[in-house]
Each structure stands twice: as structure tokens, then as C-alpha cells.
Amino acid sequence: MNTTDVSRPSASEHPAPAQPSAAELVEQARELVPVLRAHAEEADRTGEMPETVVSALRDAGFLSLQVPSALGGPGADFRTAFDVFTELGRGCGSSAWLAMVLSGGAYMASLLGERARTELWGTDRRAVVASRLPAAGTAKAVDGGLVVSGRWSPTSGIRHCDWVMVAVAVATGADADLALAVVPSASGRVDATWDVTGLRATGSDTVVFEEVFVPDHRVLSLTRMVTGGYAQDHPDEPLCAAAVVPALTVTLVAPLLGMGLAALDHTREQLSASAHRSGSASVQHAVADAAALIDSARLLLLRALGDVESDIARRTQPAELVRARIHMDAAVAARNLRQAVRHLLTALGSAAFSSACPVQRVWRDMEVALSHTNIVPAPNREAYGRALLGLTDGAAH
């Protein structure tokens, strides 16, 4: 399945309308919360995101939030993205997760050169990029590019994207290098494999490519990306200097923060209608503990976000200790949010497990989200401990 390299007009030939400010983007996300809530039960029950929601997210630019403004995209920085995903998480966990993952794919793809960026967004500034980074595929180097084959699972948003960034091992003699190839989604197929208890409507199925040609200009070096090597290619775009993995890890937890806030809001509403249950000291303790855990998670994430922004401003990569702390902050914040939701389940009692109760859906979504390798506590704890003790080996996270 070879793809054809089609030249498209540059974005400058089709001027985009003025983009909303950071505050306007966050307000738009806040205004979408009732819409997402209204469709959240349907999305969870069917395992498919309603088209009404997909269209609303795409039209707002929330599936391509970090496409650079020079290409007609929202050009959101990481703090704005964090705030948007948090708001969306208050409405629907699957919707927020989709926006976070797909916008992250757009950000990584924006590190490509101008020819590739024009192919992706020159005629459609809302084009969506899914991504799956573990190298589940292989690539053969040929004249002008790579021939890519493999199965990547799970790939969130694969049913709603125009392009897919996949990691491949490229054979180079006795060694193998890792590369990221950006492939038109229509060049492959999707196998329905996502049947889980939470984040059910993210469409995180398996994408399969068989012998697909990807030209060199749509290939990134994974090593160069994680070390900030593409910043010099885009000197006028500060976000290209970000430490990619730490930055995306912080925004990864934003939907969980929104879900925690949604669970707290619903619990307070339910208990306010039950004077008997809300009068229990144990219930009050559970709600207080949950609120404090959510607040602590937010503070940890804001500190990590501040570290990310500080290095972007200096166009430097974070020191090893700072990098490790960012990952630790994200992992601890995610763990606190999980514990907060468990406290809220306790506060509501058996009513929390009714299929009509949104808190049980948040609980299931949270548990699935916390299986993501970037926020699993043990490896992040070890890396941070080693950095604190000066035992780092310089390996990238």
C-alpha cells in the first residue's frame, strides 16, 4: 500500500481566521462541558463517541489544539492545553482523553519540516493526527523514505484522525534506530480491539499498516525529538524547544484532574439532597479528603507545568533532576486523583455503583487511564530517587 506524495497549497495561500486567545479557548472548553455531559452516558454505553461530540471538538480545534498558529491552528501552549483538557474532563473522560492524545499527536507532527507540515495542514487546518510511540512496527529504508509495516495498539482516536504517527525500528546494519513515521490513516486498516471497562469511547483500536511507503520528509528521529533537536528547525516557534515527553506527560494528567473535579461536583450535589447521609462524620471526612487530594494533584501539576514552561522560555532541556521530578509530580498527581475518586465512592455508598451515577463512570475511566506507562508510579519513583541520589545515567525518560 504505497502512498502518493501530493503537493498541497501552503497555509499562507488560504489565510485562516484570527485564532482565539488562550482565555477564549478555555472558555470555549468550559461551554462544551454540558454538551459532553449530555452524551457521556451514551458514549460509555455504546463504546463510540457520538458524532455530535466529535464535530464539536473538531470545530473548536480541540482535536488539533497544538497545531501552530502559523499553519492556521490554535497554536495553544502547554498551559492552555492543560486548562482545556481539564475543562473537557469535567464533561466526559473519553472526550478529554481524545482531545489530549490527538492534540499531542499534532504537536509532535508539527516538529516536521515545512513540506510535511503543508501536506498535513495546508488545506485543512483542523486535520487530526493520532499517534502511537512504542515501536510495534518495522521499517525498511528505501530510496527516498521508509516502507512501514506493523500493528499498533491501542491507538486512541484512530477512528477520528486523518494521519497517524507510528514508531518503527529501522534496520541499519547490525543496529536498529527508532523513527516516527507520519502516515495517512487511509493507507491502513483498523481492527476493532478496544473493549475495556473505562475510556470506552476513545476508539483506541489497533491500526495496521502493511508495506506503506513514507517519504523521508514525513519521518522524525525519536532520539532527536526527545532531546529537543528539532528546536533549531523552527526558531520562531518556542514550543518546538519543549522537552517533549515531560511536557506531554503533564498534559496527559489534565483529563484526570477534570474527571476528579466532575466526581467531586456530582458527589456534593447528591449529598446535598440527602441530609441523613451528608450528616455523617465519615462521609464528611471522605469528601474533605477527596477535595484535598484533588487540590494537591492540581498543585503538583502546576509546579511541573511551571518547570516545562521555564525550560521552553530558555530554549533548554530540563536538568535530569527536574525531568525526573516532572514525571514524579505527574505520577503522584494521578495517584492522588485515583484515591480522591475512591473516597467519593465511599461517601456515596452503594448509590455510587448505580449505572446512572456518573461517579462510577469516572472511576472506571480513571483506572484505565492510570495504566498509561508514563504515569505508572514505580518507574517514576525509581528514576526520581536515582536523580535525588546522584545516580542518574543520563538516559532520557
Order of alpha helices (4+ residues) and beta strands (2+ residues): alpha-alpha-alpha-alpha-alpha-beta-beta-beta-beta-beta-beta-beta-alpha-alpha-alpha-alpha-alpha-alpha-alpha
